[in-house]
Amino acid sequence: MSAMLHGCFADTEYFEITAKSGHRYGVWVTTPPGYADSTDPLPLIYVMDGNWAVGLTAPLIVTQEDPYLTIAPYIQVSVGYAGEEAANWARLRNRDLVPPGEPVGAEMVATLAAARDSGAMTQEYVDAYLEELADTHADVFLAFLTNELHPHLCSSKLRVSESGHGLFGYSYGGLFALYSWLRDATPFATFGAGSPGVVNADSQIHTMVETLPTRGVGSVVPQLHVTLNEAELTGPIPIYRGLARNVLAVVEELHGKGWSQDVSTALLHETHVTGLQASFLSYLKKCHAR
């Protein structure tokens, strides 16, 4: 594993790291207000889709000083793609955030075809997008986060606490967060799954929930916070309505297995695109209160 540090913007350092898989990632580390004047170790909150999400989520670190909120201090770690691959983050994320064996449904193919026909995507891009979806490795990416990146950060100059870490993702990142929660991935104590991309009724997520045991009395379980957007539930885009139906079905299945106290939900008045920041704030308020 190799790393290279660069300066970025206020309170954020950027570095690039090559995983054992051979893939190279860009990582933005944002420290909270007052970090330099304190000696307290803090939990890390990992945020997926760093190339897009860092600009929308990292500024919310100031909410730790909001007198109307009770968000506990944390360090944000946004993970994305580096170099020339950064321009292709929107399709490369399919490889890393989607569970292995996840089916590609007809609705996804139809959505991509509509984007091509409208001029929003080229046929070349559609082909590349589907190629990434045909060979997905969320398991490999999760192993990178837990076995490589997290130990690397813990041994760095950062003051990292031993517990209380979180993982947040949105859309396919939310699918990854849900997958990671079902895998009981350590060292995470909380998971935020914003509009998780469970776009198929035969998703691997349903299979994983079916094999999940009934929650035992007194067991300690990481907290999962799931958000959906109003426009996804009732809007005109079929793939988002299907996503919402499937996510609600997953939540219902979890409740049926006695996991209600570990799973919280929120409905946001946003669209699939505008919901990222609101979803992250909802996760912070629910899962990272003082």
C-alpha positions, 0 to 999 in steps of 0.5 A, spaced: 500 500 500 502 506 498 500 513 500 501 520 497 499 527 501 496 533 498 493 539 500 486 541 499 481 545 502 480 548 509 481 543 515 481 537 509 487 533 507 487 529 501 491 523 499 491 517 494 492 510 496 493 504 492 489 498 495 492 490 495 487 489 489 491 494 485 485 500 485 487 507 487 483 511 491 483 518 493 481 520 500 479 526 503 480 527 511 476 533 514 477 534 521 472 538 525 472 545 528 477 546 534 481 539 533 487 542 533 486 545 540 484 538 543 487 532 545 481 527 544 481 521 540 475 521 535 471 516 531 471 516 523 465 517 519 467 514 512 463 517 506 462 513 499 463 517 493 468 522 495 468 525 488 461 527 488 459 527 496 465 531 499 463 538 497 456 536 500 457 533 506 464 535 509 462 542 510 456 539 515 462 538 520 461 545 522 454 542 525 458 539 531 458 547 533 451 548 532 447 550 539 441 547 536 443 540 535 447 535 539 452 532 534 458 529 537 465 531 534 467 526 528 473 526 523 470 525 516 473 520 511 471 521 504 473 516 499 473 516 491 477 515 485 484 518 483 487 521 477 484 520 471 479 515 474 476 521 478 472 523 471 469 516 471 467 515 478 460 515 476 461 508 473 467 505 477 463 506 483 458 500 480 464 495 481 466 497 488 459 499 491 454 493 488 454 487 492 457 481 488 452 477 484 447 483 484 442 482 478 442 487 473 434 488 472 430 490 465 428 497 469 436 499 469 437 497 462 431 501 460 433 507 464 440 507 461 437 506 454 432 512 455 438 516 458 442 514 451 436 516 447 435 523 450 443 525 449 445 524 456 449 518 455 453 516 449 452 508 447 459 507 449 458 510 456 452 505 457 456 499 455 462 501 460 456 502 465 453 496 464 460 492 464 462 495 471 455 492 473 456 485 470 462 484 475 461 487 482 466 487 488 463 490 494 466 485 498 473 487 496 472 494 497 469 493 504 475 489 505 479 495 503 476 499 508 476 495 514 483 491 513 487 497 509 484 504 510 482 504 517 488 501 520 492 506 515 488 512 518 489 509 525 496 509 525 497 516 522 497 522 525 490 523 526 487 522 533 482 516 532 478 513 537 477 505 538 470 505 537 464 509 535 466 509 527 460 510 522 459 508 514 455 513 510 453 512 503 448 514 498 444 511 492 449 505 490 453 508 496 447 506 500 446 499 497 453 498 500 452 501 507 446 496 507 450 490 505 456 492 510 451 492 515 448 486 513 455 483 513 456 486 520 462 489 518 467 492 523 469 497 526 463 500 524 458 502 530 453 506 525 451 505 518 447 511 514 444 508 507 441 514 503 436 512 498 440 505 498 440 502 490 436 496 491 433 497 484 431 489 483 426 485 487 431 479 486 436 483 489 442 480 494 440 484 499 433 481 500 437 474 500 441 477 506 435 479 510 432 472 509 438 469 512 439 474 517 437 470 524 431 473 529 434 478 533 437 475 540 435 479 546 440 483 549 445 483 543 449 489 541 447 491 534 450 496 530 445 502 528 442 502 521 439 509 519 435 509 512 432 515 508 428 515 502 426 521 498 418 523 497 420 524 489 422 517 489 416 514 492 411 518 488 415 521 482 414 520 475 421 516 474 420 508 474 426 506 477 426 510 483 419 508 485 421 501 484 427 503 488 423 505 494 418 499 494 424 495 494 427 499 500 421 499 504 420 491 503 427 490 506 425 495 512 419 491 513 423 484 513 427 487 518 422 489 522 419 482 522 425 479 524 425 483 530 430 488 528 426 495 529 430 498 535 436 497 531 433 500 524 431 507 524 428 511 518 426 518 515 422 520 509 426 527 506 422 532 502 428 531 496 429 528 490 434 523 488 439 528 486 438 533 492 437 528 497 445 526 499 446 532 503 439 532 507 440 524 508 447 525 511 445 530 516 439 526 518 444 520 519 448 525 523 442 527 527 440 520 529 446 516 529 451 521 532 448 525 537 452 526 544 
